[in-house]
Amino acid sequence: MADNDTALTPFLMFEGAATEAMDFYVSLFDDGEILSMTRRGSDDSGADGGVHLAEFRVAGQRLLCSDSAVHHNFSFTPSLSLFVRCRDDAELTRLHKALAEGGRELMPLGDYGFSTRFAWVNDRFGVSWQLNLP
């Protein structure tokens, strides 16, 4: 893609957990990879070493993330989630277990009629994931 092409990329803003979250996410997917990362220095606002901007890939999707240098009165919400079409039940079960650990299940793993197996969880970082086996 040329620099002047329009592109849409999900952007996740953390408050100090960007590196941990990104490492966790790329470990879950075969194609998971950190593509680039710049860290805050001592002359930047915010904590030294925090993620200024990073790009990573999971399940074929590129995402951006950062650690906010400012505390905000908002966080992630399930009204925007990452939807993953899993290739088989083993993958769905593995992702569900990993993402639900320390997080919160919004819809436990099960058959809801619109899919063979489905789960919706907020992971331990607050990011919302819908996991689907068509």
C-alpha positions as CSV (number, residue, x, y, z in Angstrom):
1,M,0.0,0.0,0.0
2,A,1.3,3.4,-0.9
3,D,1.7,6.0,1.8
4,N,-1.1,8.1,0.4
5,D,-3.7,5.2,0.2
6,T,-6.6,5.4,2.6
7,A,-6.5,2.6,5.2
8,L,-8.5,1.6,8.2
9,T,-6.6,0.0,11.1
10,P,-8.0,-0.7,14.6
11,F,-6.1,1.2,17.3
12,L,-6.0,0.0,20.9
13,M,-5.0,2.5,23.6
14,F,-3.7,1.1,26.9
15,E,-2.5,2.8,30.0
16,G,0.8,1.0,30.6
17,A,-0.1,-2.5,29.4
18,A,0.4,-2.2,25.6
19,T,3.6,-4.3,25.5
20,E,2.1,-7.1,27.7
21,A,-1.2,-7.1,25.7
22,M,0.6,-7.1,22.3
23,D,2.9,-9.9,23.4
24,F,-0.1,-11.9,24.6
25,Y,-2.1,-11.4,21.4
26,V,0.7,-12.3,19.0
27,S,1.4,-15.5,21.0
28,L,-2.2,-16.7,20.4
29,F,-2.1,-16.7,16.6
30,D,0.2,-18.6,14.1
31,D,0.8,-15.4,12.1
32,G,1.1,-13.2,15.2
33,E,4.0,-10.7,14.8
34,I,5.1,-7.3,16.2
35,L,5.8,-5.3,13.0
36,S,7.1,-2.1,14.5
37,M,7.4,-0.4,17.9
38,T,8.7,2.9,19.2
39,R,9.0,3.6,22.9
40,R,8.6,6.8,24.9
41,G,11.9,8.3,26.0
42,S,12.7,10.4,29.1
43,D,11.8,13.6,27.2
44,D,8.3,12.4,26.2
45,S,5.3,12.9,28.4
46,G,4.3,9.6,30.1
47,A,6.3,6.8,31.6
48,D,9.8,6.1,30.2
49,G,9.8,3.0,28.1
50,G,6.0,2.9,27.5
51,V,4.8,2.2,24.0
52,H,4.6,5.4,21.9
53,L,3.3,3.6,18.9
54,A,3.3,-0.1,17.8
55,E,1.9,-2.1,15.0
56,F,1.2,-5.8,15.2
57,R,-0.6,-8.5,13.2
58,V,-2.9,-11.2,14.5
59,A,-5.2,-13.5,12.4
60,G,-4.3,-11.5,9.2
61,Q,-5.3,-8.2,10.7
62,R,-2.9,-5.3,11.4
63,L,-3.6,-3.3,14.6
64,L,-2.0,-0.3,16.2
65,C,-1.5,0.3,19.9
66,S,0.0,2.7,22.4
67,D,0.2,3.5,26.0
68,S,-1.6,6.7,26.8
69,A,0.6,9.3,28.6
70,V,-2.6,10.6,30.1
71,H,-5.1,8.9,32.3
72,H,-8.6,8.8,30.7
73,N,-12.0,8.2,32.3
74,F,-12.9,5.6,29.7
75,S,-11.6,2.3,28.5
76,F,-12.6,-0.4,26.1
77,T,-16.2,-1.3,25.6
78,P,-17.8,-4.5,24.1
79,S,-19.7,-2.3,21.6
80,L,-16.6,-2.6,19.5
81,S,-15.0,-6.1,19.5
82,L,-12.5,-8.1,17.5
83,F,-14.4,-10.9,15.7
84,V,-12.4,-14.0,15.0
85,R,-13.7,-16.7,12.6
86,C,-11.9,-19.8,13.9
87,R,-10.8,-22.6,11.6
88,D,-11.8,-25.4,13.9
89,D,-13.1,-26.2,17.4
90,A,-9.6,-26.8,18.8
91,E,-8.6,-23.2,17.9
92,L,-11.8,-21.7,19.2
93,T,-11.4,-23.6,22.5
94,R,-7.8,-22.6,22.9
95,L,-8.5,-18.9,22.2
96,H,-11.5,-18.9,24.4
97,K,-9.5,-20.3,27.4
98,A,-6.6,-17.9,26.9
99,L,-8.7,-14.8,26.4
100,A,-11.2,-15.5,29.2
101,E,-8.4,-16.1,31.8
102,G,-8.4,-13.1,34.0
103,G,-11.1,-11.5,31.9
104,R,-14.9,-11.7,31.8
105,E,-17.2,-13.9,29.7
106,L,-20.1,-11.9,28.1
107,M,-21.4,-15.0,26.3
108,P,-20.0,-18.4,27.5
109,L,-18.8,-20.8,24.9
110,G,-21.8,-22.6,23.4
111,D,-24.3,-23.0,20.6
112,Y,-26.4,-20.0,20.1
113,G,-28.1,-21.1,16.9
114,F,-26.4,-18.6,14.6
115,S,-23.1,-20.5,14.7
116,T,-21.9,-24.0,15.6
117,R,-19.8,-22.6,18.6
118,F,-19.5,-19.1,19.8
119,A,-18.1,-17.2,22.7
120,W,-17.8,-13.5,23.6
121,V,-15.2,-12.4,26.2
122,N,-13.5,-9.3,27.5
123,D,-9.9,-10.2,28.0
124,R,-7.8,-9.2,31.1
125,F,-6.9,-6.0,29.3
126,G,-10.6,-5.1,28.7
127,V,-10.5,-5.8,24.9
128,S,-13.6,-7.5,23.7
129,W,-13.4,-10.6,21.5
130,Q,-16.1,-12.5,19.6
131,L,-14.9,-16.1,18.8
132,N,-16.9,-17.9,16.1
133,L,-16.9,-21.3,14.5
134,P,-19.3,-21.1,11.5
